[in-house]
Amino acid sequence: MAGFYHWEGEMLHLFVRVQPKASKDEFADIQEDRIRIRITAPPVDGKANQHLLKFLAKIFGVTKSNVQIKAGETGRNKHLCINAPTNLPVGIIRNE
């Protein structure tokens, strides 16, 4: 199991380090049990968080309301919960 995520039933817990103001939205490398995610939005007035939620909802095939920031709302290191994802990016495997 990779250290940057774990499953709790249908809930995927994802541990990320966000890099705002990037040139494009993308998953990057894994650093210290977190996956780095680059997003184009600036870290101003919650824009980066909203953009991150929208980006992850699209990647995981869920609605934006199914993606929540559980911890780290104001920092770069975040703990996110994704409820019942239908698409899984390379590197994330569902526990059966």
C-alpha contacts under 8 A as a table, 3 or more apart, distances in Angstrom:
res1	aa1	res2	aa2	distance
1	M	6	H	7.75
2	A	5	Y	6.32
2	A	6	H	7.82
2	A	33	D	7.62
2	A	92	I	7.84
3	G	6	H	7.49
3	G	33	D	4.69
3	G	34	R	7.05
4	F	14	L	6.00
4	F	15	F	5.01
4	F	16	V	7.05
4	F	30	I	7.63
4	F	33	D	4.69
4	F	34	R	4.55
4	F	35	I	5.94
5	Y	12	L	6.97
5	Y	13	H	5.38
5	Y	14	L	4.47
5	Y	15	F	5.94
5	Y	92	I	7.65
6	H	12	L	6.02
6	H	13	H	5.31
6	H	14	L	6.87
7	W	10	E	6.87
7	W	11	M	5.77
7	W	12	L	4.71
7	W	13	H	6.05
7	W	94	R	7.24
7	W	95	N	6.71
8	E	11	M	5.12
8	E	12	L	6.43
8	E	13	H	7.45
9	G	12	L	7.95
10	E	83	N	6.22
10	E	84	A	4.94
10	E	85	P	7.81
11	M	81	C	6.47
11	M	82	I	5.73
11	M	83	N	4.64
11	M	84	A	5.78
11	M	85	P	7.90
12	L	81	C	5.62
12	L	82	I	5.08
12	L	83	N	6.38
12	L	84	A	7.34
12	L	85	P	7.53
13	H	79	H	6.88
13	H	80	L	5.73
13	H	81	C	4.66
13	H	82	I	6.54
14	L	79	H	5.81
14	L	80	L	5.05
14	L	81	C	6.22
14	L	82	I	7.69
15	F	33	D	7.39
15	F	34	R	5.10
15	F	35	I	6.57
15	F	77	N	7.40
15	F	78	K	5.85
15	F	79	H	4.70
15	F	80	L	6.31
16	V	34	R	4.76
16	V	35	I	4.77
16	V	36	R	5.59
16	V	37	I	6.72
16	V	76	R	7.93
16	V	77	N	5.75
16	V	78	K	5.32
16	V	79	H	6.53
16	V	80	L	7.67
17	R	34	R	6.14
17	R	35	I	6.11
17	R	36	R	4.65
17	R	37	I	6.24
17	R	76	R	5.32
17	R	77	N	4.47
17	R	78	K	6.30
18	V	36	R	5.80
18	V	37	I	5.03
18	V	38	R	5.98
18	V	39	I	7.32
18	V	76	R	5.01
18	V	77	N	6.50
18	V	78	K	7.61
19	Q	22	A	6.62
19	Q	36	R	7.06
19	Q	37	I	6.09
19	Q	38	R	4.66
19	Q	39	I	6.20
19	Q	76	R	7.15
20	P	38	R	6.06
20	P	39	I	5.06
20	P	40	T	5.86
20	P	41	A	5.77
20	P	42	P	5.47
20	P	43	P	6.16
20	P	48	A	6.49
21	K	38	R	7.74
21	K	39	I	6.16
21	K	40	T	4.51
21	K	41	A	5.27
21	K	42	P	4.98
21	K	43	P	7.61
22	A	25	D	7.11
22	A	38	R	5.67
22	A	39	I	5.38
22	A	40	T	4.66
22	A	41	A	7.55
23	S	39	I	7.55
23	S	40	T	5.87
24	K	38	R	6.84
24	K	39	I	6.00
24	K	40	T	5.46
25	D	37	I	7.44
25	D	38	R	5.32
25	D	39	I	4.31
25	D	40	T	5.87
25	D	55	F	7.50
26	E	37	I	5.85
26	E	38	R	5.28
26	E	39	I	6.67
27	F	35	I	7.31
27	F	36	R	6.19
27	F	37	I	4.56
27	F	38	R	6.28
28	A	35	I	6.83
28	A	36	R	5.13
28	A	37	I	5.62
28	A	38	R	6.82
29	D	35	I	5.96
29	D	36	R	5.63
30	I	33	D	6.66
30	I	34	R	5.60
30	I	35	I	4.28
30	I	36	R	6.01
31	Q	34	R	5.33
31	Q	35	I	6.14
31	Q	36	R	7.04
39	I	48	A	7.36
39	I	51	H	7.40
39	I	52	L	6.79
40	T	48	A	7.90
41	A	47	K	6.21
41	A	48	A	4.96
41	A	51	H	6.38
42	P	47	K	6.42
42	P	48	A	5.56
43	P	46	G	6.50
43	P	47	K	6.13
43	P	48	A	4.95
43	P	49	N	7.75
44	V	47	K	5.69
44	V	48	A	6.89
46	G	49	N	5.32
46	G	50	Q	6.30
47	K	50	Q	5.21
47	K	51	H	6.03
48	A	51	H	5.07
48	A	52	L	5.97
49	N	52	L	5.01
49	N	53	L	6.23
49	N	73	E	7.39
50	Q	53	L	5.21
50	Q	54	K	6.27
51	H	54	K	5.12
51	H	55	F	6.06
52	L	55	F	5.08
52	L	56	L	6.11
53	L	56	L	5.25
53	L	57	A	6.03
53	L	64	K	6.13
53	L	67	V	6.06
53	L	68	Q	7.27
54	K	57	A	5.15
54	K	58	K	6.31
54	K	64	K	5.72
55	F	58	K	5.29
55	F	59	I	6.30
56	L	59	I	5.00
56	L	60	F	5.95
56	L	64	K	7.99
56	L	67	V	7.33
57	A	60	F	5.34
57	A	61	G	5.78
57	A	62	V	4.96
57	A	63	T	5.59
57	A	64	K	5.17
57	A	66	N	7.38
57	A	67	V	6.38
58	K	61	G	5.20
58	K	62	V	6.53
58	K	63	T	7.62
59	I	87	N	6.84
59	I	88	L	7.66
59	I	89	P	7.31
60	F	85	P	5.23
60	F	86	T	6.00
60	F	87	N	4.59
60	F	88	L	5.84
60	F	89	P	7.38
61	G	85	P	6.08
61	G	86	T	5.29
61	G	87	N	5.36
62	V	66	N	6.22
62	V	67	V	7.78
62	V	83	N	7.87
62	V	84	A	7.62
62	V	85	P	5.95
62	V	86	T	6.81
63	T	66	N	5.47
63	T	67	V	7.39
64	K	67	V	5.51
65	S	68	Q	7.13
66	N	81	C	7.88
66	N	82	I	5.71
66	N	83	N	5.17
66	N	84	A	7.82
67	V	80	L	6.99
67	V	81	C	5.75
67	V	82	I	4.60
67	V	83	N	6.59
68	Q	80	L	5.61
68	Q	81	C	5.25
68	Q	82	I	6.60
69	I	72	G	7.12
69	I	73	E	6.42
69	I	78	K	6.92
69	I	79	H	6.08
69	I	80	L	4.57
69	I	81	C	6.47
70	K	73	E	7.75
70	K	78	K	7.53
70	K	79	H	5.41
70	K	80	L	5.41
70	K	81	C	6.52
71	A	78	K	5.60
71	A	79	H	5.00
71	A	80	L	7.11
72	G	75	G	5.12
72	G	76	R	6.95
72	G	77	N	5.81
72	G	78	K	4.41
72	G	79	H	6.44
73	E	78	K	6.79
75	G	78	K	6.97
82	I	85	P	6.35
85	P	88	L	6.99
88	L	92	I	6.04
88	L	93	I	7.21
89	P	92	I	5.95
